[in-house]
Amino acid sequence: MENNQILNKAKLWLSNTFDAATQKEIQNLIDTNSEQLADRFYKDIAFGTGGMRGIMGAGTNRINKYTLGRATQGLSNYLLKSFPNKNLKVAIAFDCRHNSPEFAKIVADVFSANNIKVFLFESLRPTPELSFAVKHLGCDAGIVLTASHNPSEYNGYKVYWNDGAQIVPPQDNEIIDEVNNLDFSEIKFSSNENLIEIIGEKIDVLFINGCVQNGKLPSVKNRGNLKIVFTSLHGTSIVSVPETLKKAGYTDVHIVEEQREPNGDFPTVKSPNPEEPEALKMATNLANKIGADIVIGTDPDGDRLGIAVRNTNGEMVLVNGNQAMVVMTKFLIKKWKDEDKLNGKQFIGSTIVSTELVNKVANSYGVETKIGLTGFKWIAKMIRDFDTLDFIGGGEESFGYMVGDFVRDKDAVTATLLACEIATYAKENGSSFYEELLKIYVKHNFYKEHLISIVKKGMDGAQQINKMMREMRENPMTEIDGEEIEFLYDYLTSVKKNLHTGEETTIDIPTSNVLIYSTKNGTRIAARPSGTEPKIKFYFSVNTPLNSIENAKSVEKSLDAKIQRIIKEMKL
């Protein structure tokens, strides 16, 4: 967008449609900071894989009263058109971030001003509880105000449909059309307080009961023998996880007190992201001090979790998202088998950038794995699309898992309990969570995955990311680490191409800007721009046989070396 276009767009925010504080903020940027002004107005903030997420502040490319109000007005218009004779209902939750309670109330006000009944949580709640509430209360939609694990200056807005799942096509694009056709002056901010009902404890009890019912393994007996360290990383799960563990029968639970209090500044971590070992450092230090068996940390909105367990040398190691989903999937399927419920009509959900090992594990029990695009909204869509089948569970590499379908999004509360159940079962049987993972490697090959995220901020960054994707698409690699690349999967054009024969076949899932290279040996490299952050992500997966648990360390070392050679070869 040209500078004069950006300036004209910014000047629209000096009108009486916007409050005095907003006008002052924009005028100051016009007068003093053209670079900052450009970043705030070069585009409209949009829905990505996780909804609308961005830095807080005034402007069309920011999270604020007006961008949230416009999105909510557009969603209200869409609901009123879609269900013209219905008494519409929505549920709203929010996390620990700065302005989340205020933003939640603004969103509630707009819905109520459009004559839509609102169930608003009294205080912060984890995202999976919002998904549960939408279904339980028979709502037509739901909203959660959160920016997940992003830095403290971010906030966001996730939209859920009536099944408790995040919106997918065609709803998302139709809602965006409604939003884009709106002028900010058309937002109805004047609330109808009679239509806003505050909810809390009753839903909490039902949600936690559901977590316990879905997350417990019937074969586990001595839950008091597992020593657990838990940290909410200053987030929302503090209101749910300890109570869920207690209700399930866990008595030896130690909370990282310095991180117990919800705080949008996340003062004890650089990033409140349980994918990063540094975020769990205080928890693992506590675990080593008291001799804990397992460490679990959750992100600010309580939908993803990081797990650390003791390896064969007794050292605390972080289990990545792929490893966690493989072990959880194996134990969930085993639970169904033990309860004599497997009849060929069940499935597991996964994504195109997650480990293929989960497919092998499921297949060994005769259970199908359905593969979708990145994001749990696609796994939830599978449940809707294949409603004659039973959904056992599903996950993706980014440290999320969904146990059953009582919640239709990744759910760190139930997954935390399931991880503890697996660790308890293993301990009772002379094993450990980590050894259970190694047993899977011995049976199906040692799979090692690695992720690189390259940050490219602002307008120039978006252009650089587009250029990188375009070059990989137009000039595909033909060999990697001495292995010939056999297939190129281009999810933007829905084409799988055999690079040896030139044969092309159609990929039957929705389009997305993702490229995957695959060799005959099962080495895979995927590239995709993040849908929620200014990043391009590269996913690496390599595998090789493992003949015994004793050789795991040397095999892992060789796989790590292979990944590093590939990264160097790609000049990343």
C-alpha positions in Angstrom: 0.0 0.0 0.0 1.3 3.5 -0.9 2.2 5.9 1.8 -0.5 8.4 0.8 -3.1 5.6 0.9 -1.9 4.6 4.4 -2.2 8.3 5.5 -5.7 8.7 4.1 -6.7 5.4 5.8 -5.3 6.7 9.1 -7.0 10.1 8.8 -10.4 8.3 8.8 -9.6 7.4 12.5 -9.7 11.1 13.3 -13.4 11.3 12.8 -16.1 11.4 15.6 -16.7 7.7 15.0 -13.6 7.1 17.2 -13.2 8.2 20.8 -10.9 11.0 21.8 -8.1 8.8 23.1 -8.0 6.9 19.8 -8.0 10.1 17.7 -5.1 11.5 19.8 -3.0 8.3 19.4 -3.4 8.3 15.6 -2.8 12.1 15.3 0.4 11.7 17.3 1.6 8.9 14.9 0.7 11.0 11.9 2.8 13.8 13.3 5.8 11.8 14.5 6.1 8.2 13.3 5.3 7.3 9.7 6.9 3.8 10.0 4.7 2.9 13.0 1.7 4.4 11.2 2.3 2.3 8.1 2.5 -0.9 10.2 -0.8 -0.1 11.8 -2.7 0.7 8.6 -1.1 -1.2 5.7 -3.7 -3.9 6.1 -6.8 -4.9 8.0 -6.2 -7.5 10.8 -7.6 -10.7 9.5 -8.6 -14.2 10.6 -5.8 -16.8 10.3 -5.5 -20.4 11.5 -6.3 -19.3 15.1 -8.6 -16.4 14.5 -7.8 -12.7 14.7 -4.6 -12.0 16.6 -2.3 -9.0 16.8 -0.6 -6.3 18.8 -2.9 -4.0 20.8 -3.3 -0.4 19.9 -5.2 1.9 17.5 -5.3 1.1 13.8 -6.8 -1.3 11.4 -3.9 -3.8 11.8 -4.2 -3.8 15.6 -6.5 -5.3 18.3 -8.6 -2.6 19.8 -12.2 -1.6 20.6 -13.0 -0.9 17.0 -11.5 -3.9 15.2 -13.0 -6.2 17.8 -16.3 -4.3 17.6 -16.3 -4.5 13.8 -15.6 -8.2 13.8 -18.4 -8.7 16.4 -20.9 -6.6 14.4 -20.0 -8.5 11.3 -20.5 -11.8 13.1 -23.8 -10.5 14.5 -25.0 -9.6 11.1 -24.0 -13.0 9.8 -25.8 -14.9 12.6 -29.0 -12.8 12.2 -29.0 -13.5 8.4 -28.2 -17.2 8.9 -30.8 -17.8 11.6 -33.5 -15.1 11.0 -36.2 -16.6 13.3 -34.0 -17.9 16.1 -33.3 -16.6 19.6 -29.6 -16.3 19.2 -27.1 -17.1 21.9 -23.3 -16.7 22.2 -20.8 -17.5 25.0 -17.7 -15.3 25.7 -14.6 -16.2 27.6 -11.2 -14.4 28.1 -7.7 -15.1 29.3 -5.2 -13.3 31.6 -4.0 -10.8 29.0 -4.0 -7.0 29.4 -7.4 -5.6 28.4 -9.0 -9.1 28.0 -11.8 -8.4 30.5 -12.5 -5.0 29.0 -12.4 -6.4 25.4 -14.8 -9.3 26.4 -17.3 -6.8 27.8 -17.1 -4.7 24.6 -17.8 -7.8 22.5 -20.7 -8.7 24.8 -22.1 -5.2 24.5 -22.1 -5.4 20.7 -23.8 -8.8 20.6 -26.4 -7.6 23.1 -27.0 -4.4 21.1 -27.9 -6.7 18.2 -30.5 -8.5 20.4 -28.3 -11.6 20.8 -28.2 -13.3 24.2 -24.7 -13.4 25.8 -23.3 -15.8 28.4 -20.2 -14.0 29.7 -17.7 -15.7 32.0 -17.3 -13.8 35.3 -13.5 -14.1 35.1 -10.7 -15.7 33.2 -11.3 -19.3 31.9 -9.3 -21.6 29.6 -10.2 -21.8 26.0 -11.3 -25.4 26.1 -14.0 -24.4 28.7 -15.4 -21.9 26.2 -15.7 -24.6 23.6 -17.4 -26.8 26.1 -19.8 -24.0 27.2 -20.8 -23.3 23.6 -22.0 -26.9 23.2 -23.5 -27.3 26.7 -25.5 -24.0 26.6 -26.7 -24.6 23.0 -25.1 -21.4 21.7 -24.9 -20.4 18.1 -21.4 -19.1 18.4 -18.6 -18.4 20.9 -15.8 -16.0 21.4 -12.6 -16.2 23.4 -10.3 -13.2 23.9 -6.8 -14.5 23.8 -3.5 -14.4 21.9 -2.5 -17.8 23.1 1.3 -17.9 23.7 2.2 -14.7 21.8 4.2 -12.0 23.7 2.5 -9.7 26.2 1.7 -6.9 23.8 -0.7 -9.2 21.8 -4.3 -10.0 22.2 -6.8 -11.8 20.0 -10.3 -13.0 19.1 -11.2 -16.6 18.3 -14.6 -17.4 16.9 -16.4 -20.7 17.6 -19.4 -22.2 15.9 -22.4 -24.0 17.4 -20.5 -27.4 17.7 -17.9 -25.7 19.9 -15.3 -25.8 17.1 -13.5 -22.8 15.6 -15.0 -21.5 12.4 -13.9 -23.0 9.1 -14.9 -22.4 5.4 -17.4 -21.3 4.3 -18.4 -19.6 7.5 -15.0 -17.8 8.1 -14.9 -16.2 4.6 -18.6 -15.3 4.8 -18.1 -13.7 8.2 -15.1 -11.8 6.8 -17.2 -10.6 3.9 -19.7 -9.2 6.4 -16.9 -7.6 8.4 -15.3 -6.0 5.3 -18.6 -4.6 4.2 -19.0 -2.7 7.4 -17.9 0.8 8.2 -16.7 1.4 11.8 -19.6 3.9 12.2 -22.0 1.0 11.9 -20.9 -0.8 15.0 -23.6 -0.9 17.7 -21.8 -0.4 21.0 -24.8 0.4 23.2 -25.4 -2.7 25.2 -28.6 -4.3 26.3 -27.6 -5.4 29.8 -30.7 -7.6 30.2 -29.3 -9.9 27.5 -25.9 -10.4 29.2 -25.8 -13.2 31.7 -22.7 -13.8 33.9 -21.7 -17.5 34.1 -19.0 -19.3 36.1 -19.0 -22.0 38.7 -21.8 -24.2 37.4 -20.1 -24.5 34.0 -16.7 -25.0 35.8 -18.0 -28.1 37.6 -19.5 -29.7 34.4 -16.3 -28.9 32.4 -14.0 -30.4 35.0 -16.2 -33.5 35.3 -15.9 -33.9 31.6 -12.1 -33.6 31.7 -11.9 -36.3 34.4 -14.3 -38.6 32.6 -12.4 -38.3 29.3 -8.9 -38.1 30.6 -8.8 -41.0 33.1 -7.5 -44.5 32.1 -9.4 -47.4 33.8 -6.2 -49.4 34.2 -4.5 -46.8 36.5 -4.7 -47.6 40.2 -2.2 -45.7 42.4 -2.5 -42.0 41.4 -1.1 -40.9 44.8 2.3 -42.3 43.8 2.9 -39.9 41.0 4.8 -36.7 42.0 3.7 -33.9 39.6 5.0 -30.3 39.1 2.5 -28.0 37.4 2.9 -24.4 36.1 0.2 -22.3 34.5 2.9 -19.8 33.3 0.8 -17.0 34.8 -2.2 -18.1 32.7 -5.8 -19.3 32.9 -5.4 -23.0 33.5 -4.7 -22.4 37.2 -8.5 -22.3 37.6 -8.9 -25.8 36.1 -5.9 -28.1 36.1 -5.2 -28.4 39.9 -8.9 -29.1 40.5 -9.1 -31.6 37.7 -6.0 -33.5 39.0 -7.4 -33.4 42.5 -10.8 -34.7 41.4 -9.1 -37.6 39.4 -7.3 -38.6 42.6 -3.8 -37.0 42.4 -2.6 -35.8 45.7 1.1 -35.2 45.2 0.8 -32.0 43.0 3.3 -29.2 43.4 2.5 -25.8 41.7 5.3 -23.4 40.8 4.2 -20.6 43.1 6.1 -17.8 41.4 4.0 -18.5 38.2 0.6 -19.3 39.9 -0.8 -15.7 39.7 -2.4 -14.8 36.3 -0.4 -11.9 34.9 -0.5 -10.5 31.3 3.1 -9.4 31.6 4.3 -13.0 32.1 7.1 -11.7 34.4 9.1 -14.8 35.0 9.4 -16.0 31.3 10.6 -14.5 28.1 7.8 -16.2 26.3 4.8 -18.0 27.9 5.1 -20.8 25.4 5.4 -24.3 26.8 7.0 -25.4 23.5 10.2 -23.7 24.7 12.3 -25.4 27.4 13.2 -22.1 28.9 9.5 -21.4 29.8 9.5 -24.6 31.9 12.8 -23.9 33.6 11.4 -23.0 36.9 9.2 -26.0 36.8 11.9 -28.5 35.9 14.2 -26.9 38.6 11.5 -27.6 41.2 11.0 -31.1 39.8 14.7 -31.8 40.3 14.6 -30.4 43.8 11.8 -32.6 45.0 12.3 -35.6 42.7 9.1 -35.2 40.7 8.2 -37.7 38.0 6.6 -35.3 35.5 6.4 -31.6 34.8 3.5 -30.0 32.9 3.2 -26.3 31.8 0.3 -24.7 29.9 0.1 -21.6 27.8 -1.9 -18.5 28.8 -5.3 -19.7 27.5 -4.8 -23.3 28.6 -5.1 -25.1 25.3 -1.6 -26.3 24.7 0.8 -28.0 27.1 4.5 -28.8 27.5 5.5 -32.0 29.2 8.9 -32.8 30.7 9.6 -36.4 32.0 12.7 -38.3 33.1 14.7 -40.1 30.4 16.5 -43.4 30.9 19.3 -41.6 32.8 16.8 -39.9 35.2 17.3 -36.4 33.6 14.3 -34.2 33.0 13.7 -33.7 29.2 11.0 -31.9 27.3 8.7 -34.1 25.2 7.9 -32.3 22.0 4.3 -32.1 20.6 4.8 -34.9 18.1 6.1 -37.3 20.8 3.3 -36.4 23.2 0.6 -36.9 20.6 2.1 -40.3 19.7 2.1 -41.6 23.3 -1.3 -40.1 24.1 -2.8 -41.6 20.9 -1.4 -45.1 21.7 -2.8 -45.0 25.2 -6.2 -43.7 24.2 -6.6 -46.4 21.5 -5.5 -49.0 24.0 -8.2 -47.7 26.4 -10.8 -48.1 23.7 -9.4 -51.6 23.0 -9.4 -52.6 26.7 -13.1 -51.5 26.9 -13.9 -53.6 23.8 -15.1 -50.5 21.9 -12.9 -50.8 18.8 -15.0 -52.0 15.8 -13.4 -50.3 12.8 -15.6 -47.2 13.0 -13.1 -45.0 15.0 -10.5 -42.5 13.8 -7.6 -40.4 15.0 -7.1 -36.8 13.8 -3.8 -35.3 12.8 -2.3 -32.6 10.5 -0.1 -32.4 7.4 2.9 -31.0 9.4 2.7 -33.5 12.3 4.6 -36.7 12.7 3.6 -39.6 10.4 4.4 -41.9 13.3 1.0 -41.3 14.8 -0.5 -42.9 11.6 1.6 -46.0 12.1 0.6 -46.3 15.8 -3.1 -46.0 14.9 -2.8 -48.3 12.0 -1.3 -51.0 14.2 -4.6 -51.1 16.1 -6.6 -51.0 12.9 -7.6 -47.4 13.5 -7.6 -44.9 10.6 -5.8 -41.5 10.9 -7.5 -38.6 9.1 -5.1 -35.8 8.1 -6.1 -32.1 7.8 -4.5 -28.7 7.6 -2.7 -27.1 10.5 -5.0 -26.1 13.3 -7.5 -27.9 15.5 -10.4 -26.4 13.7 -9.7 -28.9 10.9 -9.6 -31.8 13.3 -12.9 -30.6 14.8 -14.3 -30.4 11.3 -13.5 -34.1 10.8 -15.8 -34.9 13.7 -18.6 -33.0 11.9 -17.8 -34.4 8.5 -17.6 -38.0 9.7 -20.4 -38.1 12.2 -21.0 -41.8 11.8 -17.5 -42.5 13.1 -16.2 -42.3 16.7 -13.4 -39.7 17.3 -10.9 -41.1 19.7 -8.5 -38.2 19.9 -6.3 -36.0 17.8 -3.2 -33.8 18.0 -0.7 -31.7 16.1 3.0 -31.0 16.5 2.4 -27.6 18.2 1.9 -29.1 21.7 -1.9 -29.6 21.5 -4.1 -32.5 22.0 -7.9 -33.1 22.0 -9.2 -36.1 24.0 -12.6 -37.2 22.7 -15.1 -34.7 21.3 -16.7 -33.2 24.5 -14.4 -30.2 23.7 -13.9 -29.4 20.1 -10.5 -27.7 20.3 -7.1 -28.5 21.8 -7.5 -28.9 25.5 -4.5 -28.7 27.9 -6.7 -29.5 30.9 -7.8 -33.0 29.8 -4.5 -33.6 28.1 -2.6 -32.8 31.4 -4.7 -35.4 33.2 -4.1 -38.0 30.4 -0.3 -37.4 30.5 -0.3 -38.0 34.3 -2.4 -41.1 33.8 0.1 -42.5 31.3 3.0 -41.6 33.6 1.2 -43.3 36.5 0.4 -46.5 34.5 4.0 -46.7 33.3 5.4 -46.2 36.9 3.1 -48.9 38.2 4.4 -51.3 35.5 8.1 -50.6 36.0 8.4 -48.2 33.1 8.1 -44.5 32.5 6.4 -42.1 30.1 9.7 -41.7 28.3 10.2 -45.5 28.0 6.7 -45.9 26.7 7.8 -43.5 23.9 11.0 -45.5 23.2 8.9 -48.7 23.0 6.9 -47.1 20.2 10.1 -46.2 18.4 11.4 -49.8 18.6 8.2 -51.1 17.1 7.7 -48.4 14.4 11.0 -46.6 13.8 12.6 -43.7 15.7 11.0 -40.5 14.3 12.7 -37.2 15.1 11.1 -33.9 14.2 12.5 -30.3 14.4 10.9 -26.9 13.8 12.5 -23.7 12.8 10.6 -20.4 12.9 12.0 -17.4 11.0 10.5 -14.1 12.1 9.8 -11.5 9.4 7.9 -8.6 10.8 5.9 -5.9 9.1 5.1 -5.2 5.5 8.6 -6.0 4.2 8.6 -9.2 6.3 5.3 -10.4 4.7 6.9 -9.8 1.2 10.0 -11.7 2.1 7.9 -14.7 3.3 5.9 -14.7 0.1 9.2 -14.6 -1.9 10.6 -17.6 0.0 7.5 -19.6 -0.6 7.4 -18.7 -4.2 11.0 -19.7 -4.8 10.5 -23.0 -3.1 7.5 -23.6 -5.3 8.9 -22.5 -8.6 12.4 -24.0 -8.1 11.8 -27.1 -6.0 14.7 -29.0 -4.5 15.4 -32.4 -6.1 17.8 -33.8 -3.5 18.3 -33.4 0.3 21.1 -34.9 2.4 21.9 -37.3 -0.5 18.3 -38.5 -0.7 16.3 -37.9 -3.9 13.1 -36.1 -3.3 10.3 -38.2 -4.6 7.2 -36.1 -4.0 6.3 -32.4 -3.8 3.0 -31.7 -2.1 1.7 -28.2 -2.9 -1.4 -27.5 -0.8 -2.0 -24.1 -2.4 -2.6 -25.7 -5.8 -3.8 -29.1 -4.3 -1.2 -31.0 -6.4 1.0 -33.9 -5.4 3.8 -34.2 -7.9 6.1 -37.2 -8.4 9.4 -35.4 -9.2 10.7 -38.6 -10.9 7.9 -39.2 -13.4 6.2 -35.8 -13.4 2.9 -37.5 -12.6 0.4 -35.3 -10.7 -2.5 -36.2 -8.5 -5.0 -34.1 -6.7 -4.8 -33.5 -2.9 -8.3 -33.7 -1.5 -8.2 -31.3 1.4 -8.8 -27.5 1.4 -6.1 -25.3 -0.1 -3.4 -23.7 2.1 0.0 -22.1 1.5 2.0 -25.1 2.5 4.7 -27.1 0.7 6.0 -30.5 1.7 9.0 -32.3 0.2 9.2 -36.1 0.8 11.8 -38.7 0.0 11.5 -42.5 -0.4 13.1 -43.0 3.0 10.4 -40.9 4.7 12.4 -37.7 5.2 10.0 -34.8 5.1 10.5 -31.0 4.9 7.4 -28.7 5.2 7.3 -25.0 4.8 4.4 -22.7 5.7 3.8 -19.1 6.7 2.3 -18.9 10.2 -1.4 -17.9 10.2 -1.1 -16.0 13.5 2.4 -14.6 13.7 4.9 -12.8 11.3 6.9 -16.0 10.8 7.7 -18.6 8.2 7.9 -22.1 9.7 10.1 -25.1 8.5 9.3 -28.6 9.8 11.8 -31.4 9.5 11.1 -35.1 10.0 13.5 -37.9 9.7 13.4 -41.6 10.9 15.3 -44.8 11.1 14.9 -48.2 12.7 15.6 -48.6 16.5 16.5 -52.2 17.4 16.5 -51.6 21.2 15.9 -49.0 23.9 19.6 -49.2 24.8 20.6 -47.8 21.4 18.1 -44.9 21.5 20.7 -42.2 22.5 23.1 -43.0 19.6 20.3 -43.3 17.1 18.8 -40.0 18.2 22.2 -38.4 17.9 22.5 -39.5 14.2 19.0 -38.2 13.4 19.8 -34.9 15.0 23.0 -34.7 12.9 20.9 -35.4 9.8 18.5 -32.6 10.5 21.4 -30.2 11.0 22.9 -31.2 7.7 19.5 -30.5 6.0 19.2 -27.1 7.6 22.7 -26.2 6.6 22.1 -27.4 3.0 18.9 -25.3 2.8 20.9 -22.3 4.2 18.3 -21.6 6.9 
